[in-house]
Amino acid sequence: MSPAFALGVLAGLSVAMPVGPVGVLLLRSGLVDGVRVAVAAACGIATVDVLYAVVAVAVGTPVSRAVGEHAALVRGVSAAVLVVIGVVGLVAATRQAAPDPGQDRTTTAVRSYGRFVALTAVNPLTAVTFTAIAVGLAALVGGAGSVVAFVVGVGLASLAWQLLLAVSSGLLGLRLPPVARTWVSVAGSVVVVAAGVALVV
């Protein structure tokens, strides 16, 4: 294992393993929507982590400075997005029973991928963590081959962790009755709203 790849794995796990609002939504997706939709969501999260890794090795210092200078704006936008997502999910969960995870969800999976790409991109925790960890580690990476190894390490580590959460929650969701999935959806939405409010308090 090359040092650059090992640093990438470390950075990817450092960003992926703390379960924040996006992690809660991923678990909720698995429990309520099933494995396929949750796997698509996990791929969306890992995609953004890879993009952040590319930015970290390309223009890490300017990005770090920009995030620090506009931290309040980033928090405000992220809080608004989280609250809206949480409220929409809460309203939907209280109006209808949770869907059957065994149904075909090809279109929903595509939508889930795009949704989680957007959510992860505006999540301040992802940006701040990559600024504090990945940018510093990326500074130790030199040469095109090492840069590629670093980015691949980030992507594989992030994807592996997100898939673990997605598949585990999806398999557990198969055992839950519709009423339980509805309550899980409500609880997950409430947590996301609370996380959004906490960003601006």
Long-range contacts (C-beta under 8 A, 24 or more apart in sequence): 2-146, 2-149, 3-140, 3-146, 4-141, 4-145, 4-146, 4-147, 4-149, 4-150, 4-153, 5-149, 5-150, 5-152, 5-153, 6-153, 7-137, 7-138, 7-140, 7-141, 7-150, 7-153, 8-53, 8-137, 8-149, 8-150, 8-151, 8-152, 8-153, 8-154, 8-155, 8-156, 8-157, 9-153, 9-154, 9-156, 9-157, 10-137, 10-153, 10-157, 11-53, 11-56, 11-130, 11-133, 11-134, 11-137, 11-138, 11-150, 11-153, 11-154, 11-157, 12-49, 12-53, 12-153, 12-154, 12-155, 12-156, 12-157, 12-158, 12-161, 13-157, 13-158, 13-161, 14-129, 14-133, 14-134, 15-49, 15-52, 15-126, 15-129, 15-130, 15-133, 15-134, 15-154, 15-158, 16-45, 16-46, 16-49, 16-157, 16-158, 16-161, 16-162, 17-161, 18-125, 18-129, 19-165, 20-123, 20-125, 20-195, 21-82, 21-119, 21-123, 21-125, 21-191, 21-192, 21-195, 21-196, 22-116, 22-119, 22-120, 22-123, 22-125, 22-126, 23-165, 24-188, 24-191, 24-192, 24-195, 25-85, 25-116, 25-119, 25-188, 25-192, 26-116, 26-162, 26-165, 26-166, 26-169, 27-165, 27-169, 27-188, 28-89, 28-169, 28-184, 28-185, 28-187, 28-188, 28-189, 29-112, 29-166, 29-169, 30-165, 30-166, 30-167, 30-168, 30-169, 30-170, 30-171, 30-172, 30-173, 31-169, 31-170, 31-172, 31-173, 31-176, 31-181, 31-184, 31-185, 31-188, 32-98, 32-99, 32-101, 32-173, 32-181, 32-184, 32-185, 32-188, 33-99, 33-101, 33-105, 33-108, 33-112, 33-170, 33-173, 34-99, 34-101, 34-102, 34-103, 34-105, 34-170, 34-173, 34-174, 35-101, 35-166, 35-167, 35-170, 35-171, 35-173, 35-174, 36-105, 36-106, 36-109, 36-170, 37-105, 37-108, 37-109, 37-112, 37-170, 38-112, 38-165, 38-166, 38-167, 38-169, 38-170, 39-109, 39-163, 39-166, 39-167, 39-170, 40-109, 40-110, 40-112, 40-113, 40-116, 41-112, 41-113, 41-115, 41-116, 41-162, 41-166, 42-116, 42-159, 42-162, 42-163, 42-165, 42-166, 43-113, 43-159, 43-162, 44-112, 44-113, 44-114, 44-115, 44-116, 44-117, 44-119, 44-120, 45-116, 45-117, 45-120, 45-158, 45-162, 46-155, 46-158, 46-159, 46-162, 47-113, 47-117, 47-120, 48-117, 48-120, 48-121, 48-126, 49-120, 49-126, 49-130, 49-154, 49-155, 49-158, 50-151, 50-154, 50-155, 50-158, 51-121, 52-126, 52-127, 52-130, 52-134, 52-154, 53-130, 53-134, 53-138, 53-150, 53-151, 53-154, 53-155, 54-151, 55-130, 56-130, 56-134, 56-135, 56-137, 56-138, 57-138, 57-141, 57-147, 57-150, 57-151, 60-134, 60-135, 60-138, 60-139, 61-135, 63-131, 63-135, 64-131, 64-135, 67-127, 67-128, 67-131, 68-131, 71-124, 71-128, 74-122, 74-124, 74-127, 75-124, 75-199, 75-200, 76-199, 76-200, 77-122, 78-122, 78-123, 78-124, 78-196, 78-199, 79-196, 79-197, 79-199, 79-200, 80-196, 81-118, 81-119, 81-122, 81-196, 82-119, 82-192, 82-193, 82-195, 82-196, 82-199, 83-192, 83-193, 83-196, 83-197, 85-119, 85-192, 86-189, 86-190, 86-191, 86-192, 86-193, 86-194, 86-195, 86-196, 87-189, 87-193, 89-185, 89-188, 89-189, 89-192, 90-186, 90-189, 90-190, 90-193, 92-185, 93-182, 93-185, 93-186, 93-189, 94-186, 97-178, 97-179, 97-181, 97-182, 98-178, 98-181, 98-182, 98-184, 98-185, 99-181, 100-178, 101-170, 101-173, 101-174, 101-181, 102-174, 124-199
